[in-house]
Each structure stands twice: as C-alpha cells, then as structure tokens.
Amino acid sequence: MAFRQGAMVSVDVLYRWSPPRVRRVLDAVVSVAALTLMLIVLWWGWDYAMRGRVQSMAGLESISMVWAYLALPVGSVFCLFGIAGNYLDPKRLELETAQ
C-alpha cells in the first residue's frame, strides 16, 4: 500500500478544537503516559545493565558491557527532564508551521 505525501491525517484535531482547560488536561494525560513509559524504561534498563556486569565487550575484554547497557536508564533520565520541561513550558510551533 503506497502512501501519498499529502495523505497524512492530523492527530491534533482534538487539541485544536478544545478549550484551554481541556488542552491542559490533555497535556497532563500525555505527560503522565510518557513519564510512566520512561520510568519503566529506567527501571528495566537499570536492571538489564546490572545483569550485564559480568559480560565484557567483544574485542574490548577489559570494558564491561554495563557501560553500553547504561544507555537505556541514562537516556530515560534525560527524557524525564524533557517531558517535565515540555509540560511546564510547552512550545507548539508545529501548528504554526504546518503545511
């Protein structure tokens, strides 16, 4: 199935048509869902990294795989800051620049 460039449907119609109070509730729901996902990634990523302490990198036997596996929890911590920052000070420039 081929998609044409102009065939995309906007998913922000509910946000555009909502009053400011409902928009803030929608922002909160989306932020809580994203925070929940990132906390799950943080928890399981940390667990995965700690389980990989006994492994070493192929070709670099002196370096533990824990350093590679820590990308998941470290990245999720940065995402937590980004989600909180976006909730506190949202920038909606994509609506003004949409074609």
CYANA upper distance limits for C-alpha pairs under 8 A (distance plus 0.5 A):
  3 PHE  CA      7 ALA  CA      7.13
  4 ARG  CA      8 MET  CA      8.45
 12 ASP  CA     16 ARG  CA      6.73
 13 VAL  CA     17 TRP  CA      6.63
 14 LEU  CA     18 SER  CA      6.53
 15 TYR  CA     23 ARG  CA      6.44
 15 TYR  CA     26 LEU  CA      8.03
 18 SER  CA     22 VAL  CA      6.34
 18 SER  CA     23 ARG  CA      6.50
 19 PRO  CA     23 ARG  CA      6.77
 20 PRO  CA     24 ARG  CA      6.82
 21 ARG  CA     25 VAL  CA      7.00
 22 VAL  CA     26 LEU  CA      6.65
 23 ARG  CA     27 ASP  CA      6.62
 24 ARG  CA     28 ALA  CA      6.68
 25 VAL  CA     29 VAL  CA      6.68
 26 LEU  CA     30 VAL  CA      6.67
 27 ASP  CA     31 SER  CA      6.51
 27 ASP  CA     87 TYR  CA      7.23
 28 ALA  CA     32 VAL  CA      6.52
 28 ALA  CA     87 TYR  CA      7.78
 29 VAL  CA     33 ALA  CA      6.70
 30 VAL  CA     34 ALA  CA      6.66
 31 SER  CA     35 LEU  CA      6.45
 31 SER  CA     83 ILE  CA      6.90
 31 SER  CA     84 ALA  CA      8.03
 31 SER  CA     87 TYR  CA      7.17
 32 VAL  CA     36 THR  CA      6.50
 33 ALA  CA     37 LEU  CA      6.80
 34 ALA  CA     38 MET  CA      6.70
 34 ALA  CA     83 ILE  CA      7.76
 35 LEU  CA     39 LEU  CA      6.56
 35 LEU  CA     80 LEU  CA      6.79
 35 LEU  CA     83 ILE  CA      7.51
 36 THR  CA     40 ILE  CA      6.77
 37 LEU  CA     41 VAL  CA      6.78
 38 MET  CA     42 LEU  CA      6.50
 38 MET  CA     76 SER  CA      5.87
 38 MET  CA     77 VAL  CA      8.14
 38 MET  CA     79 CYS  CA      7.49
 38 MET  CA     80 LEU  CA      7.15
 39 LEU  CA     43 TRP  CA      6.59
 39 LEU  CA     76 SER  CA      7.77
 40 ILE  CA     44 TRP  CA      6.62
 41 VAL  CA     45 GLY  CA      6.03
 41 VAL  CA     72 LEU  CA      7.29
 41 VAL  CA     73 PRO  CA      7.10
 41 VAL  CA     76 SER  CA      6.99
 42 LEU  CA     46 TRP  CA      6.49
 42 LEU  CA     72 LEU  CA      7.14
 42 LEU  CA     73 PRO  CA      4.82
 42 LEU  CA     74 VAL  CA      8.10
 42 LEU  CA     76 SER  CA      6.15
 42 LEU  CA     77 VAL  CA      7.61
 43 TRP  CA     47 ASP  CA      6.82
 43 TRP  CA     73 PRO  CA      7.76
 44 TRP  CA     48 TYR  CA      6.48
 45 GLY  CA     49 ALA  CA      6.57
 45 GLY  CA     69 TYR  CA      7.68
 45 GLY  CA     70 LEU  CA      7.48
 45 GLY  CA     72 LEU  CA      5.64
 45 GLY  CA     73 PRO  CA      5.61
 46 TRP  CA     50 MET  CA      6.66
 46 TRP  CA     70 LEU  CA      7.30
 46 TRP  CA     72 LEU  CA      7.97
 46 TRP  CA     73 PRO  CA      6.15
 47 ASP  CA     51 ARG  CA      6.74
 48 TYR  CA     52 GLY  CA      6.81
 48 TYR  CA     69 TYR  CA      7.46
 49 ALA  CA     53 ARG  CA      7.20
 49 ALA  CA     65 MET  CA      8.12
 49 ALA  CA     66 VAL  CA      5.45
 49 ALA  CA     67 TRP  CA      8.24
 49 ALA  CA     68 ALA  CA      8.49
 49 ALA  CA     69 TYR  CA      5.32
 49 ALA  CA     70 LEU  CA      6.20
 50 MET  CA     66 VAL  CA      7.05
 52 GLY  CA     64 SER  CA      8.27
 52 GLY  CA     65 MET  CA      6.36
 52 GLY  CA     66 VAL  CA      5.99
 52 GLY  CA     69 TYR  CA      7.93
 53 ARG  CA     64 SER  CA      6.55
 53 ARG  CA     65 MET  CA      6.70
 53 ARG  CA     66 VAL  CA      5.65
 54 VAL  CA     64 SER  CA      7.59
 54 VAL  CA     65 MET  CA      8.22
 55 GLN  CA     64 SER  CA      6.45
 55 GLN  CA     65 MET  CA      6.05
 55 GLN  CA     66 VAL  CA      8.28
 56 SER  CA     60 LEU  CA      7.55
 56 SER  CA     61 GLU  CA      5.66
 56 SER  CA     62 SER  CA      7.36
 56 SER  CA     63 ILE  CA      6.27
 56 SER  CA     64 SER  CA      4.93
 56 SER  CA     65 MET  CA      5.59
 57 MET  CA     61 GLU  CA      6.00
 57 MET  CA     62 SER  CA      8.24
 57 MET  CA     63 ILE  CA      6.59
 57 MET  CA     64 SER  CA      6.72
 57 MET  CA     65 MET  CA      6.12
 63 ILE  CA     67 TRP  CA      8.33
 65 MET  CA     69 TYR  CA      6.76
 66 VAL  CA     70 LEU  CA      6.47
 67 TRP  CA     71 ALA  CA      7.95
 70 LEU  CA     74 VAL  CA      6.56
 71 ALA  CA     75 GLY  CA      6.20
 72 LEU  CA     76 SER  CA      6.64
 73 PRO  CA     77 VAL  CA      6.75
 74 VAL  CA     78 PHE  CA      7.07
 75 GLY  CA     79 CYS  CA      6.78
 76 SER  CA     80 LEU  CA      6.66
 77 VAL  CA     81 PHE  CA      7.10
 78 PHE  CA     82 GLY  CA      6.82
 79 CYS  CA     83 ILE  CA      6.50
 80 LEU  CA     84 ALA  CA      6.69
 81 PHE  CA     85 GLY  CA      6.54
 82 GLY  CA     86 ASN  CA      6.52
 83 ILE  CA     87 TYR  CA      6.70
 84 ALA  CA     88 LEU  CA      6.71
 85 GLY  CA     89 ASP  CA      6.45
 85 GLY  CA     90 PRO  CA      8.03
 86 ASN  CA     90 PRO  CA      5.19
 86 ASN  CA     91 LYS  CA      7.75
 92 ARG  CA     96 GLU  CA      8.17
 93 LEU  CA     97 THR  CA      6.92
 94 GLU  CA     98 ALA  CA      6.35
